[in-house]
Amino acid sequence: MTVGAVVWIAIGGAWAAWLVTTTLVRRLPGVDSVVRSFLGSWLGRIVALAAWAEAGWHLFGQRP
Amino acid sequence: MASHASILAVVAVVLTLALVSGRGRQRERSRTWARDAARALRGVTSAARDRNAAFAGALVWVLLVVAAVAWDAVSFAAQRHSLPTLSRLFGDVTDHDWGRAIVFAAWLVLGLYLATGSRRSPPEEES
């Protein structure tokens, strides 16, 4: 296993652990509340959609 | 070329949908949202315990995103086989037709939610 793969597994594991933690501990902001907070205004929604569009371009446009 | 055009077309449709479906239905003004977001990051809320939890939670989210973006940037700059970028990892899935279809469907559903979700109910029309 390469160094890069190990680091990505660690980062992915941290994301998974935090998602579980925010689900179990209601006081902590979960991914749903973070997304909803961005969707509260035009500015936040545009930021979220820009990130979504960039992700789509990167995923599907770079490797057609 | 067709792939680029189709992605741009999907983005254009979703953005148009966001504008059309959201006219007059945002929950708050952009300035208020930006101010409240800045205050949340500084931990300014009414209850001390909620303030600490909100601040800590926001900080962890920021660190997770920064870690992913930073490591992706390092891997991209290094251009070594032992340091795969996030797009190469996803590419191992999207190289297959089924993988590409699943990831595209998930991306599309997320876009539709970002465009149309979490809005105020439209005002009731007077009869």
Backbone of each chain as ProteinMPNN parsed JSONL, in Angstrom:
{"seq_chain_A": "MTVGAVVWIAIGGAWAAWLVTTTLVRRLPGVDSVVRSFLGSWLGRIVALAAWAEAGWHLFGQRP", "coords_chain_A": {"N_chain_A": [[0.843, -1.187, 0.0], [0.577, 2.184, -0.858], [2.105, 5.295, 0.282], [0.473, 7.512, -0.161], [-2.05, 6.297, -0.39], [-2.426, 5.347, 2.201], [-2.601, 7.743, 3.626], [-4.935, 8.812, 2.492], [-6.782, 6.912, 3.335], [-6.679, 7.398, 6.064], [-7.67, 10.019, 6.17], [-10.228, 9.599, 5.1], [-11.202, 7.874, 7.064], [-11.249, 9.626, 9.255], [-13.225, 11.431, 8.399], [-15.437, 9.654, 8.322], [-15.579, 8.914, 11.029], [-16.151, 11.374, 12.209], [-18.615, 11.969, 11.039], [-20.201, 9.963, 12.188], [-19.924, 10.689, 14.877], [-21.137, 13.258, 14.969], [-23.693, 12.509, 14.365], [-24.428, 11.022, 16.568], [-24.019, 12.755, 18.761], [-26.007, 15.231, 19.451], [-25.652, 17.944, 19.891], [-23.553, 18.749, 18.357], [-22.778, 20.129, 15.148], [-24.154, 18.513, 12.419], [-23.644, 16.995, 9.115], [-25.938, 17.469, 7.67], [-27.009, 19.777, 8.878], [-24.959, 21.544, 8.331], [-25.03, 21.659, 5.53], [-27.661, 22.633, 5.195], [-27.371, 25.089, 6.406], [-25.792, 26.433, 4.558], [-27.633, 26.658, 2.528], [-29.338, 28.617, 3.27], [-29.352, 31.206, 2.245], [-29.05, 33.197, -0.783], [-26.334, 33.685, -1.301], [-24.91, 31.7, 0.158], [-26.045, 29.437, -1.058], [-25.204, 29.711, -3.707], [-22.451, 29.448, -3.352], [-22.355, 26.778, -2.486], [-23.414, 25.485, -4.769], [-21.509, 26.192, -6.651], [-19.266, 24.817, -5.728], [-20.275, 22.255, -6.052], [-20.616, 22.152, -8.855], [-17.941, 22.429, -9.681], [-16.886, 20.103, -8.622], [-18.253, 18.214, -10.16], [-17.276, 18.818, -12.733], [-14.604, 18.172, -12.352], [-14.79, 15.451, -11.747], [-16.12, 14.24, -13.945], [-15.449, 15.619, -16.246], [-12.702, 15.711, -16.456], [-11.916, 13.167, -16.891], [-13.165, 11.966, -19.298]], "CA_chain_A": [[0.0, 0.0, 0.0], [1.412, 3.383, -0.999], [1.974, 6.337, 1.314], [-0.712, 8.298, -0.48], [-3.252, 5.526, -0.075], [-2.558, 5.327, 3.662], [-3.084, 9.062, 4.057], [-6.34, 8.944, 2.09], [-7.575, 6.063, 4.234], [-6.762, 8.109, 7.339], [-8.591, 11.157, 5.991], [-11.563, 9.017, 4.96], [-11.597, 7.382, 8.382], [-11.579, 10.786, 10.083], [-14.539, 11.889, 7.945], [-16.458, 8.701, 8.77], [-15.695, 9.006, 12.486], [-16.817, 12.628, 12.554], [-20.017, 11.838, 10.649], [-20.851, 9.153, 13.216], [-19.943, 11.473, 16.11], [-22.15, 14.316, 14.883], [-25.004, 11.864, 14.374], [-24.723, 10.563, 17.928], [-23.998, 13.9, 19.676], [-26.894, 16.169, 18.769], [-25.201, 19.343, 20.035], [-22.564, 19.046, 17.319], [-23.405, 20.334, 13.832], [-23.984, 17.41, 11.485], [-23.494, 17.376, 7.718], [-27.213, 18.008, 7.2], [-27.151, 21.164, 9.337], [-23.969, 22.348, 7.611], [-25.56, 21.893, 4.174], [-28.844, 23.516, 5.295], [-26.933, 26.45, 6.723], [-25.357, 27.05, 3.302], [-28.78, 26.881, 1.655], [-30.21, 29.612, 3.875], [-29.38, 32.459, 1.498], [-28.539, 33.068, -2.153], [-24.87, 33.627, -1.292], [-24.503, 30.361, 0.574], [-26.492, 28.45, -2.063], [-24.324, 29.841, -4.867], [-21.17, 28.846, -2.96], [-22.528, 25.322, -2.499], [-23.59, 25.036, -6.153], [-20.222, 26.348, -7.337], [-18.443, 23.677, -5.318], [-20.864, 21.066, -6.687], [-20.293, 22.204, -10.284], [-16.509, 22.176, -9.826], [-16.681, 18.676, -8.367], [-18.732, 17.487, -11.332], [-16.316, 19.023, -13.825], [-13.395, 17.434, -12.011], [-15.054, 14.013, -11.773], [-16.588, 13.719, -15.218], [-14.869, 16.332, -17.364], [-11.273, 15.474, -16.561], [-11.71, 11.797, -17.356], [-14.388, 11.679, -20.067]], "C_chain_A": [[0.887, 1.249, 0.0], [1.165, 4.369, 0.143], [0.703, 7.151, 1.095], [-1.999, 7.584, -0.124], [-3.496, 5.503, 1.426], [-3.115, 6.657, 4.166], [-4.558, 9.24, 3.693], [-7.254, 8.091, 2.96], [-7.75, 6.751, 5.584], [-7.746, 9.27, 7.251], [-10.022, 10.655, 5.863], [-12.082, 8.496, 6.289], [-11.983, 8.519, 9.322], [-12.945, 11.35, 9.705], [-15.644, 10.977, 8.459], [-16.681, 8.808, 10.28], [-16.441, 10.276, 12.888], [-18.297, 12.598, 12.172], [-20.788, 11.038, 11.705], [-20.989, 9.96, 14.507], [-21.034, 12.538, 16.069], [-23.558, 13.738, 14.824], [-25.402, 11.49, 15.794], [-24.815, 11.723, 18.927], [-24.762, 15.035, 19.011], [-26.432, 17.611, 18.841], [-24.227, 19.736, 18.94], [-23.262, 19.202, 15.976], [-23.099, 19.178, 12.896], [-23.899, 17.902, 10.052], [-24.793, 17.962, 7.178], [-27.389, 19.463, 7.633], [-26.142, 22.079, 8.648], [-24.495, 22.673, 6.213], [-26.739, 22.857, 4.237], [-28.432, 24.944, 5.612], [-26.429, 27.163, 5.47], [-26.553, 27.423, 2.426], [-29.723, 27.953, 2.185], [-30.307, 30.915, 3.104], [-28.841, 32.214, 0.091], [-27.02, 32.906, -2.166], [-24.375, 32.237, -0.922], [-24.857, 29.303, -0.457], [-25.59, 28.501, -3.3], [-22.962, 29.232, -4.573], [-21.264, 27.324, -3.028], [-22.655, 24.789, -3.922], [-22.301, 25.167, -6.952], [-19.298, 25.18, -6.992], [-18.946, 22.396, -5.966], [-20.51, 21.01, -8.178], [-18.82, 21.881, -10.517], [-16.2, 20.699, -9.6], [-17.12, 17.853, -9.575], [-17.784, 17.616, -12.513], [-15.07, 18.188, -13.6], [-13.607, 15.927, -12.172], [-15.327, 13.502, -13.185], [-15.964, 14.399, -16.425], [-13.395, 16.055, -17.555], [-10.973, 14.092, -17.098], [-12.947, 11.369, -18.134], [-14.416, 10.259, -20.624]], "O_chain_A": [[1.837, 1.343, 0.778], [0.168, 4.29, 0.86], [-0.041, 7.439, 2.033], [-2.936, 8.199, 0.387], [-4.635, 5.624, 1.876], [-3.993, 6.686, 5.028], [-5.339, 9.759, 4.491], [-8.37, 8.499, 3.285], [-8.826, 6.701, 6.18], [-8.557, 9.475, 8.154], [-10.933, 11.229, 6.459], [-13.26, 8.654, 6.608], [-12.933, 8.395, 10.095], [-13.735, 11.707, 10.579], [-16.661, 11.448, 8.969], [-17.818, 8.796, 10.752], [-17.265, 10.254, 13.803], [-19.136, 13.137, 12.893], [-21.905, 11.405, 12.07], [-22.034, 9.926, 15.156], [-21.777, 12.699, 17.038], [-24.517, 14.413, 15.196], [-26.564, 11.623, 16.179], [-25.623, 11.664, 19.853], [-24.244, 15.715, 18.125], [-26.765, 18.418, 17.973], [-24.085, 20.917, 18.626], [-24.226, 18.493, 15.689], [-21.937, 18.891, 12.609], [-24.063, 19.094, 9.795], [-24.765, 18.851, 6.327], [-27.862, 20.29, 6.854], [-26.429, 23.252, 8.406], [-24.418, 23.817, 5.764], [-26.822, 23.79, 3.438], [-29.059, 25.897, 5.15], [-26.617, 28.372, 5.332], [-26.492, 28.392, 1.669], [-30.79, 28.176, 1.615], [-31.265, 31.664, 3.295], [-28.255, 31.169, -0.193], [-26.476, 32.106, -2.928], [-23.525, 31.668, -1.607], [-24.078, 28.384, -0.709], [-25.253, 27.464, -3.872], [-22.375, 28.575, -5.433], [-20.373, 26.661, -3.557], [-22.07, 23.757, -4.25], [-22.026, 24.349, -7.829], [-18.631, 24.627, -7.867], [-18.154, 21.549, -6.38], [-20.15, 19.954, -8.698], [-18.485, 21.144, -11.444], [-15.366, 20.115, -10.291], [-16.439, 16.905, -9.967], [-17.518, 16.639, -13.212], [-14.541, 17.573, -14.527], [-12.731, 15.215, -12.663], [-14.821, 12.449, -13.574], [-15.947, 13.827, -17.515], [-12.88, 16.147, -18.67], [-9.918, 13.858, -17.686], [-13.697, 10.505, -17.68], [-15.378, 9.875, -21.289]]}, "seq_chain_B": "MASHASILAVVAVVLTLALVSGRGRQRERSRTWARDAARALRGVTSAARDRNAAFAGALVWVLLVVAAVAWDAVSFAAQRHSLPTLSRLFGDVTDHDWGRAIVFAAWLVLGLYLATGSRRSPPEEES", "coords_chain_B": {"N_chain_B": [[-15.191, 15.906, -25.643], [-17.994, 15.853, -25.91], [-18.601, 14.954, -23.379], [-17.734, 17.085, -21.753], [-19.488, 19.068, -22.66], [-21.953, 17.994, -21.934], [-21.794, 17.924, -19.14], [-21.545, 20.656, -18.59], [-24.023, 21.445, -19.545], [-25.772, 20.144, -17.741], [-25.039, 21.471, -15.367], [-25.826, 24.076, -16.035], [-28.613, 23.76, -16.3], [-29.323, 22.986, -13.678], [-28.519, 25.245, -12.203], [-30.243, 27.142, -13.336], [-32.655, 26.057, -12.495], [-32.355, 26.436, -9.769], [-32.474, 29.227, -9.594], [-35.019, 29.79, -10.639], [-36.797, 28.297, -9.006], [-36.268, 29.369, -6.561], [-36.935, 32.026, -6.293], [-37.627, 34.703, -4.301], [-37.829, 33.069, -2.055], [-35.861, 32.537, -0.234], [-34.513, 31.796, 3.009], [-33.165, 33.668, 4.493], [-31.469, 36.884, 4.181], [-28.534, 37.398, 2.11], [-26.513, 38.959, 3.267], [-27.134, 38.833, 5.981], [-26.874, 36.106, 6.368], [-24.11, 35.74, 5.859], [-23.057, 37.269, 7.931], [-24.053, 35.899, 10.177], [-22.822, 33.419, 9.802], [-20.134, 34.081, 10.131], [-20.236, 34.874, 12.796], [-20.962, 32.468, 13.992], [-18.689, 30.947, 13.536], [-16.977, 32.307, 15.198], [-17.997, 31.562, 17.549], [-20.203, 32.831, 18.719], [-22.936, 32.497, 20.295], [-26.069, 32.05, 22.067], [-26.186, 30.254, 24.371], [-23.666, 29.009, 26.53], [-22.714, 26.379, 26.442], [-23.762, 25.416, 24.028], [-22.473, 27.201, 22.393], [-19.769, 26.466, 22.575], [-19.919, 23.859, 21.54], [-20.911, 24.337, 18.967], [-18.857, 25.925, 17.893], [-16.648, 24.182, 18.122], [-17.547, 22.07, 16.538], [-17.845, 23.325, 14.008], [-15.193, 24.013, 13.581], [-13.94, 21.492, 13.368], [-15.171, 20.514, 11.03], [-14.146, 22.354, 9.16], [-11.399, 21.759, 9.374], [-11.361, 19.106, 8.432], [-12.129, 19.432, 5.749], [-10.074, 21.109, 4.849], [-7.878, 19.41, 5.239], [-8.386, 17.362, 3.371], [-8.392, 18.818, 0.942], [-5.822, 19.972, 1.022], [-4.103, 17.709, 1.089], [-4.773, 16.606, -1.363], [-3.839, 18.608, -3.048], [-1.096, 18.472, -2.51], [-0.549, 15.898, -3.462], [-1.221, 16.229, -6.143], [0.687, 18.11, -6.929], [3.033, 16.67, -6.562], [2.897, 14.59, -8.426], [3.314, 11.754, -8.494], [3.204, 8.202, -8.675], [2.872, 6.927, -6.264], [1.473, 8.722, -4.792], [-1.568, 9.195, -5.055], [-4.086, 11.301, -6.487], [-7.275, 12.698, -5.461], [-9.017, 12.685, -7.594], [-7.95, 10.668, -9.13], [-8.409, 8.473, -7.511], [-11.216, 8.462, -7.469], [-11.438, 8.075, -10.149], [-10.771, 5.417, -10.504], [-13.156, 4.249, -9.941], [-15.018, 5.526, -11.643], [-14.077, 4.76, -14.09], [-15.331, 2.489, -14.811], [-18.416, 1.592, -16.367], [-20.705, 1.187, -14.709], [-19.856, 2.282, -12.325], [-19.422, 4.945, -13.014], [-22.026, 5.674, -13.701], [-23.367, 5.443, -11.225], [-21.966, 7.303, -9.6], [-22.457, 9.622, -11.078], [-25.267, 9.783, -10.905], [-25.551, 10.183, -8.14], [-24.235, 12.622, -7.884], [-25.908, 14.222, -9.414], [-28.354, 14.087, -7.98], [-27.534, 15.326, -5.605], [-26.983, 17.891, -6.609], [-29.567, 18.714, -7.419], [-30.824, 18.832, -4.942], [-29.318, 20.845, -3.7], [-30.053, 22.921, -5.336], [-32.839, 23.213, -5.055], [-33.634, 22.597, -2.449], [-34.45, 23.131, 1.061], [-35.971, 25.638, 1.415], [-38.038, 28.569, 2.077], [-41.55, 28.162, 2.507], [-43.735, 28.896, -0.203], [-45.435, 32.058, -0.264], [-48.888, 32.158, 0.736], [-51.377, 32.454, -1.656], [-53.649, 35.137, -2.05], [-57.095, 34.752, -2.1]], "CA_chain_B": [[-15.932, 17.141, -25.939], [-19.399, 15.629, -25.577], [-18.673, 14.849, -21.924], [-17.656, 18.447, -21.216], [-20.717, 19.782, -23.005], [-23.081, 17.459, -21.163], [-21.637, 18.38, -17.757], [-21.891, 22.083, -18.572], [-25.47, 21.539, -19.721], [-26.396, 19.776, -16.467], [-24.794, 22.568, -14.425], [-26.665, 25.215, -16.442], [-30.002, 23.432, -15.975], [-29.478, 23.008, -12.219], [-28.439, 26.649, -11.775], [-31.5, 27.778, -13.75], [-33.681, 25.536, -11.592], [-32.16, 27.097, -8.474], [-32.949, 30.607, -9.704], [-36.468, 29.814, -10.88], [-37.557, 27.76, -7.871], [-35.943, 30.049, -5.318], [-37.261, 33.449, -6.344], [-38.381, 35.18, -3.144], [-38.082, 32.008, -1.085], [-34.715, 32.257, 0.635], [-34.857, 31.938, 4.426], [-32.585, 34.912, 5.009], [-30.69, 37.644, 3.201], [-27.136, 36.97, 1.998], [-25.695, 39.692, 4.229], [-27.429, 38.26, 7.296], [-26.28, 34.774, 6.376], [-22.654, 35.87, 5.972], [-22.751, 37.756, 9.276], [-24.327, 34.814, 11.123], [-21.797, 32.39, 9.612], [-18.908, 34.584, 10.762], [-20.445, 34.838, 14.242], [-20.95, 31.063, 14.416], [-17.295, 30.507, 13.573], [-16.336, 32.917, 16.36], [-18.602, 30.973, 18.737], [-21.095, 33.788, 19.378], [-24.331, 32.05, 20.391], [-26.625, 32.448, 23.355], [-25.805, 29.359, 25.46], [-22.213, 28.745, 26.536], [-22.43, 25.006, 26.026], [-24.03, 25.34, 22.602], [-21.441, 27.977, 21.704], [-18.561, 25.646, 22.474], [-20.175, 22.738, 20.641], [-21.018, 24.849, 17.598], [-17.531, 26.343, 17.458], [-15.817, 22.989, 17.951], [-18.044, 21.342, 15.378], [-17.483, 24.05, 12.79], [-13.737, 23.909, 13.422], [-13.606, 20.152, 12.874], [-15.569, 20.439, 9.619], [-13.176, 23.122, 8.375], [-10.132, 21.008, 9.349], [-11.516, 17.94, 7.563], [-12.114, 19.885, 4.352], [-8.72, 21.603, 4.567], [-6.987, 18.246, 5.156], [-8.611, 16.692, 2.088], [-7.945, 19.697, -0.141], [-4.368, 20.141, 1.111], [-3.423, 16.487, 0.665], [-4.992, 16.484, -2.805], [-2.931, 19.549, -3.691], [0.264, 17.913, -2.386], [-0.465, 14.749, -4.375], [-1.238, 16.748, -7.51], [1.974, 18.763, -7.187], [4.111, 15.671, -6.596], [2.758, 13.822, -9.671], [3.959, 10.447, -8.336], [2.253, 7.095, -8.624], [2.619, 6.569, -4.866], [0.638, 9.767, -4.196], [-2.722, 9.386, -5.943], [-4.989, 12.409, -6.173], [-8.652, 12.291, -5.226], [-9.644, 12.407, -8.888], [-7.491, 9.354, -9.585], [-9.126, 7.483, -6.712], [-12.56, 8.399, -8.031], [-11.31, 7.57, -11.505], [-10.797, 3.954, -10.471], [-14.575, 3.863, -9.911], [-15.724, 6.041, -12.815], [-13.592, 4.106, -15.307], [-16.323, 1.457, -15.143], [-19.707, 2.201, -16.713], [-21.608, 1.159, -13.565], [-19.345, 3.229, -11.333], [-19.661, 6.292, -13.522], [-23.463, 5.915, -13.615], [-23.73, 5.631, -9.815], [-21.407, 8.573, -9.132], [-23.171, 10.697, -11.771], [-26.604, 9.885, -10.32], [-25.408, 10.786, -6.809], [-23.893, 14.032, -8.103], [-27.113, 14.888, -9.918], [-29.297, 14.209, -6.86], [-27.001, 16.361, -4.721], [-27.189, 19.18, -7.269], [-30.984, 19.067, -7.37], [-31.124, 19.234, -3.573], [-28.695, 22.147, -3.468], [-30.772, 23.928, -6.118], [-34.249, 23.389, -4.691], [-33.944, 22.223, -1.082], [-34.353, 24.01, 2.223], [-36.463, 26.982, 1.12], [-39.284, 28.929, 2.718], [-42.752, 27.822, 1.75], [-44.198, 30.073, -0.952], [-46.527, 32.739, 0.444], [-50.188, 31.716, 0.28], [-51.991, 33.442, -2.532], [-54.937, 35.614, -1.562], [-58.189, 34.352, -3.009]], "C_chain_B": [[-17.399, 17.008, -25.542], [-19.57, 15.551, -24.067], [-18.646, 16.225, -21.291], [-18.956, 19.19, -21.462], [-21.886, 19.295, -22.16], [-22.991, 17.889, -19.703], [-22.01, 19.849, -17.637], [-23.4, 22.275, -18.719], [-26.202, 21.199, -18.427], [-26.238, 20.897, -15.454], [-25.702, 23.751, -14.756], [-28.128, 24.969, -16.07], [-30.234, 23.528, -14.468], [-29.419, 24.438, -11.69], [-29.722, 27.396, -12.133], [-32.632, 27.346, -12.83], [-33.586, 26.218, -10.229], [-32.732, 28.509, -8.508], [-34.47, 30.665, -9.827], [-37.239, 29.378, -9.641], [-37.328, 28.564, -6.599], [-36.316, 31.513, -5.271], [-38.151, 33.836, -5.159], [-38.577, 34.163, -2.04], [-36.86, 31.656, -0.251], [-35.106, 32.527, 2.082], [-34.274, 33.201, 5.029], [-31.78, 35.597, 3.913], [-29.223, 37.211, 3.226], [-26.257, 37.665, 3.032], [-25.889, 39.125, 5.635], [-26.777, 36.896, 7.43], [-24.772, 34.856, 6.588], [-22.267, 36.318, 7.372], [-22.949, 36.642, 10.294], [-23.284, 33.701, 11.008], [-20.494, 32.805, 10.286], [-19.043, 34.521, 12.279], [-20.415, 33.407, 14.76], [-19.521, 30.552, 14.508], [-16.561, 31.102, 14.758], [-16.964, 32.41, 17.653], [-19.561, 31.893, 19.45], [-22.519, 33.27, 19.32], [-24.812, 32.291, 21.809], [-26.145, 31.573, 24.506], [-24.326, 28.989, 25.376], [-21.901, 27.347, 26.03], [-22.671, 24.834, 24.532], [-22.966, 26.07, 21.809], [-20.187, 27.14, 21.515], [-18.759, 24.499, 21.497], [-20.236, 23.206, 19.195], [-19.65, 25.238, 17.059], [-16.64, 25.133, 17.198], [-16.246, 22.203, 16.719], [-17.672, 22.007, 14.067], [-15.99, 23.932, 12.517], [-13.329, 22.551, 12.864], [-13.989, 20.01, 11.397], [-14.555, 21.162, 8.728], [-11.86, 22.345, 8.259], [-10.216, 19.793, 8.432], [-11.457, 18.334, 6.09], [-10.713, 20.346, 3.969], [-7.747, 20.433, 4.409], [-7.134, 17.551, 3.801], [-8.076, 17.536, 0.927], [-6.416, 19.814, -0.158], [-3.637, 18.883, 0.64], [-3.598, 16.248, -0.838], [-4.043, 17.406, -3.569], [-1.488, 19.037, -3.643], [0.445, 16.762, -3.382], [-0.424, 15.211, -5.822], [0.106, 17.369, -7.87], [3.098, 17.745, -7.336], [4.089, 14.854, -7.891], [3.53, 12.502, -9.594], [2.878, 9.371, -8.213], [1.909, 6.727, -7.183], [1.747, 7.596, -4.148], [-0.548, 10.054, -5.114], [-3.552, 10.588, -5.513], [-6.405, 11.865, -5.981], [-9.334, 11.949, -6.553], [-9.183, 11.063, -9.433], [-8.176, 8.244, -8.805], [-10.557, 7.321, -7.218], [-12.52, 7.797, -9.436], [-11.298, 6.053, -11.561], [-12.233, 3.43, -10.436], [-15.259, 4.289, -11.206], [-15.191, 5.491, -14.135], [-14.54, 2.989, -15.744], [-17.665, 2.135, -15.406], [-20.635, 2.263, -15.503], [-21.185, 2.172, -12.509], [-19.626, 4.664, -11.73], [-21.142, 6.652, -13.4], [-23.877, 6.206, -12.173], [-23.232, 6.986, -9.31], [-22.135, 9.744, -9.788], [-24.565, 10.897, -11.183], [-26.539, 10.554, -8.945], [-25.094, 12.276, -6.93], [-25.115, 14.817, -8.565], [-28.135, 15.104, -8.795], [-28.839, 15.293, -5.888], [-27.228, 17.743, -5.319], [-28.636, 19.628, -7.203], [-31.378, 19.499, -5.953], [-30.54, 20.613, -3.273], [-29.461, 23.259, -4.189], [-32.154, 24.227, -5.535], [-34.558, 23.162, -3.215], [-33.884, 23.375, -0.088], [-34.754, 25.448, 1.912], [-37.712, 27.257, 1.96], [-40.439, 28.453, 1.855], [-43.219, 29.056, 1.002], [-45.347, 30.741, -0.207], [-47.867, 32.31, -0.128], [-50.814, 32.837, -0.552], [-53.347, 33.837, -1.969], [-56.009, 35.251, -2.57], [-59.051, 35.525, -3.392]], "O_chain_B": [[-17.978, 17.905, -24.93], [-20.569, 16.028, -23.529], [-19.438, 16.513, -20.394], [-19.468, 19.866, -20.569], [-22.715, 20.093, -21.721], [-24.015, 18.188, -19.089], [-22.705, 20.246, -16.703], [-23.983, 23.161, -18.095], [-27.151, 21.889, -18.054], [-27.191, 21.241, -14.755], [-26.281, 24.359, -13.857], [-28.804, 25.873, -15.579], [-31.237, 24.094, -14.032], [-30.2, 24.799, -10.81], [-30.23, 28.185, -11.337], [-33.466, 28.159, -12.432], [-34.601, 26.537, -9.611], [-33.396, 28.939, -7.565], [-35.122, 31.494, -9.192], [-38.223, 30.015, -9.266], [-38.109, 28.457, -5.654], [-36.029, 32.181, -4.278], [-39.279, 33.359, -5.032], [-39.416, 34.37, -1.163], [-36.821, 30.595, 0.373], [-35.94, 33.393, 2.349], [-34.833, 33.749, 5.979], [-31.453, 35.009, 2.883], [-28.731, 36.719, 4.242], [-25.364, 37.046, 3.609], [-24.928, 38.958, 6.384], [-26.202, 36.567, 8.468], [-24.219, 34.121, 7.406], [-21.291, 35.831, 7.944], [-22.114, 36.455, 11.179], [-22.905, 33.105, 12.016], [-19.83, 31.992, 10.929], [-18.094, 34.162, 12.975], [-19.9, 33.155, 15.85], [-19.172, 29.819, 15.433], [-15.629, 30.491, 15.28], [-16.522, 32.782, 18.74], [-19.737, 31.773, 20.663], [-23.243, 33.581, 18.375], [-24.028, 32.699, 22.667], [-25.73, 32.106, 25.535], [-23.803, 28.697, 24.301], [-20.945, 27.148, 25.281], [-21.882, 24.186, 23.844], [-22.589, 25.652, 20.714], [-19.611, 27.106, 20.428], [-17.864, 24.196, 20.708], [-19.687, 22.561, 18.302], [-19.312, 24.928, 15.917], [-15.958, 25.067, 16.176], [-15.408, 21.729, 15.951], [-17.236, 21.343, 13.126], [-15.57, 23.772, 11.371], [-12.47, 22.47, 11.987], [-13.228, 19.453, 10.606], [-14.156, 20.652, 7.681], [-11.272, 22.277, 7.179], [-9.254, 19.479, 7.731], [-10.818, 17.66, 5.282], [-10.22, 20.015, 2.891], [-6.882, 20.466, 3.533], [-6.142, 17.197, 3.164], [-7.391, 17.025, 0.042], [-5.795, 19.762, -1.219], [-2.67, 18.97, -0.117], [-2.69, 15.752, -1.504], [-3.507, 17.029, -4.611], [-0.75, 19.157, -4.621], [1.47, 16.67, -4.059], [0.315, 14.657, -6.636], [0.607, 17.18, -8.979], [4.009, 17.934, -8.141], [5.143, 14.469, -8.398], [4.298, 12.166, -10.496], [1.784, 9.621, -7.707], [0.8, 6.271, -6.902], [1.328, 7.364, -3.014], [-0.539, 11.032, -5.861], [-3.702, 10.858, -4.321], [-6.687, 10.711, -6.303], [-10.14, 11.02, -6.617], [-9.942, 10.385, -10.126], [-8.491, 7.193, -9.363], [-11.052, 6.205, -7.377], [-13.445, 7.103, -9.856], [-11.754, 5.46, -12.538], [-12.496, 2.301, -10.852], [-15.998, 3.507, -11.804], [-15.785, 5.726, -15.187], [-14.547, 2.594, -16.91], [-18.012, 3.122, -14.758], [-21.289, 3.283, -15.285], [-22.016, 2.83, -11.883], [-20.015, 5.491, -10.905], [-21.486, 7.779, -13.045], [-24.66, 7.125, -11.931], [-23.978, 7.728, -8.671], [-22.402, 10.75, -9.132], [-25.002, 12.03, -10.982], [-27.378, 11.397, -8.624], [-25.621, 13.092, -6.173], [-25.321, 15.955, -8.144], [-28.712, 16.185, -8.678], [-29.65, 16.082, -5.404], [-27.624, 18.667, -4.609], [-28.908, 20.802, -6.956], [-32.172, 20.424, -5.783], [-31.202, 21.45, -2.66], [-29.514, 24.394, -3.716], [-32.585, 25.38, -5.527], [-35.652, 23.505, -2.766], [-33.34, 24.443, -0.371], [-33.969, 26.373, 2.12], [-38.353, 26.343, 2.479], [-40.323, 28.354, 0.633], [-43.109, 30.164, 1.526], [-46.153, 30.054, 0.42], [-47.989, 32.116, -1.338], [-50.772, 34.01, -0.18], [-54.099, 32.996, -1.476], [-55.824, 35.435, -3.773], [-60.011, 35.366, -4.146]]}, "name": "protein", "num_of_chains": 2, "seq": "MTVGAVVWIAIGGAWAAWLVTTTLVRRLPGVDSVVRSFLGSWLGRIVALAAWAEAGWHLFGQRPMASHASILAVVAVVLTLALVSGRGRQRERSRTWARDAARALRGVTSAARDRNAAFAGALVWVLLVVAAVAWDAVSFAAQRHSLPTLSRLFGDVTDHDWGRAIVFAAWLVLGLYLATGSRRSPPEEES"}
